[in-house]
Amino acid sequence: MTDVRKRFNVQISGQGQQYMLFAHGFGCDQNMWRFITPAFEKHFKLVLFDYLGHGQSDSTAYTPERYSNLQGYAEDVLEICRALNIRKAIFVGHSVSAMIGALAAIKQPEVFEKLIMVGPSPCYINQGEYVGGFSRADIDSLIDSLESNYLGWSSVMAPVIMGRPDQPALGEELTNSFCRTNPEIARQFAQVTFFSDNREDLLKLTLPTLVLQCSEDVIAPLEVGAYVAEKVANSTLVVLETAGHCPHLSAPEETIAAIQPFLHLN
């Protein structure tokens, strides 16, 4: 267990009995949840961690083969849960971690009780009538730019992803977080994320699921949140009246207020 906790920089806090896991998105780390977690410390035992290559995780444990698709990351989540003997947990996943959580829950549903997806997208590329927000050429260009100049890409894209020019410090924080992420790992994680298609997996989810969608989001537009809520059988969609892809940073009070009823806390 010590090895797992060190590898993923697992941090545990809170006074409750039921576990609540927080999984960060691409280029981020567990610190991104700092405005959210205090609201749940009295009710749950909180688990935060960093994916390999992010935050204070052990990048040397990374192997490209294991992380050639999102299942490798889902297995990381399950490995953490096994190490801590977690059952019936609340899983909160931001961005790509929403799908990682879904894959983990499909593989071992007994580990989770409810899922909370913050800005989820099962597929980023427009296909037929499906609106993912990007053309294939868009994604190819994005990946090419990232691979040729990761730091430059980060400085341009992070503020766009944050989507809050009125709060430039948040865009700067996300930029710095991207730049701290291991570049080689970030490149592969980006490819795996933006070329993934988990639309069929949504149909396999049976757990109660809260879908949090921002009213303006360049990464996961409104159509995507509606699609996820439609395909997940036992889901609730809440559209947050905020812009950007990181409401847990830019609108934490509204995000907390959306989560609390789902967990019967008010």
N, C-alpha and C positions, 0 to 999 in steps of 0.2 A: 504493500500500500504506500509505503514511504516513497518508493520509486515513482509511482504514478503521480503522487502529489507533487513531487519535485519536477517531474517531466513537464507537467502541464501547469505548474505554479498554482496548484489548487489552494484556495483560501476559503475557510469556513467561518461563518459568524451567525449571529441570530439566536433567538431564544425559543423558537418553536420546535415542534417535533417533526413536522412534515418538511421534507426537503424541497427547496426551490432553486433550480439551476438557472444561471444566466450565461448565455452563450453569445459572444461578440461576433460581429461581422468581419468581412474582409478588411485587412489593414488596420484593424482596431485591437483593443485588448480589454481586459476586465475592468480597467479604470473607467471605461466609457459608461458604466452602469452606476457611477457614484451618486448621481442625483436621484436615482430610482430606489436603490436598495434600502435606504433608511426607513422608507415607508412600510417595509415588510419585515424588518428585523424582529419585531415583537411577535409576529405570527408564524414565522417559518425559520428553518435552519437554512441559511443561504450558502450556496456553493458557487464560487466564481473561479474561472480558470482561463488560461491562455492557450490557444491552439499553437502547435509547433511553428516556430518562426515568428511568433507574435509575442509582445510583452516580455515577460521574464521566463518564458518556457525554455526547454532545452532543445535548441535547434539541431543539435548533433543527432538526435533521435529520429530525425526526418529521413524518410526514404521516398523517392519519387514514385516508386511502384505502388506503395500503399496508398498514396494520395493522388492517384491518377483519376479518381472520381470521388464524389462526395461520400460514398460508402466508407472510405477510410476515415473521414472525419466523424461519421456517425458511430463507427466502431470506437473512436476515441471517447466519445460521450458515454457510450455503454461501458467502456473500460473504467472510466472514472466512477460511474455508478456502481459497478461491481466492487471496486476497491473500497467504497464507502458503504456497501450493502444497502444501496438506495432502492426503495420500492415506492410506487404511487407518488412520484414527485410531480411538482409543477415545473415545466420546462419553458423558459423564456428565450426565444431565439431572434436575433436581429438579422435582417437581410438574408444572406445565404444560410445562416444558422437556423432560420425557420425551416428550410428544407432539410438541413442536416438533422434537426430534431424530429421532423416527420419520418425520415428514413430510420432513425433509431427507434421511434415509437412503433413503426410497422414491424421491425425486426423483433423487438422485445416490448410489447405493449404493457406488460405487467410492471415495467419500471416506471411508467408515467401515469398520472391521473388526468392531467390537463396540459394542453399546449397553448402557448401564447406566441403568436407570430407578429413580429414588428417589421413592417415593410417587406413582406415576403414576395418572392417571385419564383414560380416553378419553371419558367422559361423566359429568357430575356429577348429572344428573337421573334419577330412577327412571323407567323406562319398561317397562311390562309385567313380565316376569320379571327384567329387568335391575335390579340394585340399584346405583345411583350414590351413594346417601347422602342425597340431597336431593329434595324434591318441587319441582315448578315454582314453587309458591307460596313455598317457602323461598328459592329463588334470586331470584325477583322482589323479595322483601322485603330480601334481602341487598343487591341492587343499588340498590334505592331508598334504603336506609340509607346506603350508600356515597356515592351521588350527592348526598344532602342534607347530609351532614356527614362528609366524608372523614376528617378528623383524629379525630373522635369515634368513627367506625367503626373506625379503625385501633387506637385505644387499647383498645377492647372486644374486637375480633376477634383481634388478634395473639397475646395470651396463650392464647386458646382454640386457635388454630391450632398454636402451639408445643406445647401440651398437656403442659407440665411445670410445674405449680404448685410443685413441690419445687425448681425452679430458676428463681425469679422474674427473675433477671438476664437469662435468655435470652428470656423474654417481653418484657421491657423493650427488649432489643436489637432484636427483631423489630418492636415498636411504633415505635421510633425509625427503623428502616429504612423502614417503610411511610410514615412521616411525611416522610421526606426525598424520597420518590419524587414526581415531578411529578404533581400531583393530576389534571389533565386526562388525561394519558396513563394513569394508574392506573385511572381510571374506564372508559376504553375497553378497556384490557387485561383488566380484571375481567369486563366484558361478554363479550368475545371468549372468555375462558377458560371461564367458567361456563356459557355457552350452546353451547360447542363439542360436537361429537359426532364422535369419531374412531374409533368402534368398527370401521367397515369398513376403515379404514386399517391396523388391526392385522393383518388377514389378508394384507396386501401385504408385510409385513416378512419378510425372509429371513435377516437377520444374526443371529448369536448374541446373545441378549439376556438380561441379568440384571435381574430384577424384585425390588426391595427394598421390602418392605411392613412397616410397623410393626404391632405386635399390636393397638394401639389408635390409631385415627386418625380424627378427626371429618371430615376433608376427603376422605380416600380410605380407606373402611373395608375390612376384610379381603376382603369379597366382590369388591371392585374389583380388588385385586391378583391374586386367583385368576382373575378373568375375563381380565385382561391376559395372564397366563401361559398360560391355556388357548388364547387366540386367536392368540398369536404362536407360529409353528411351532417355532422353534428357541430356546426360552426356558427359563430356570431361575428358580424362585421361591424366595426366601429371606425368611422372616418374622422380623423383628428383635424381640427381646424388650424392646421399649421403646415408650413411648407418645408420641403427638404426630406432627406432620407434617414435622419437620425433624431426622431422626436424625443428619445430618452435623454438627449443632450440639449436640444433646442426648446422643447416644451415638456419638461419633466412632470410638471403638475398635472397637465392635461393627460399625459400618458398614464400616470398613477391613477387618476380619477377614472380612466377607462378600464384599467385592470381590476380595481378593487371590487366592483360589483360581480365580475366574473368569478372572483375568489370568495364571494359572499363576505366581504369585509366591511360593508356599510349598509 
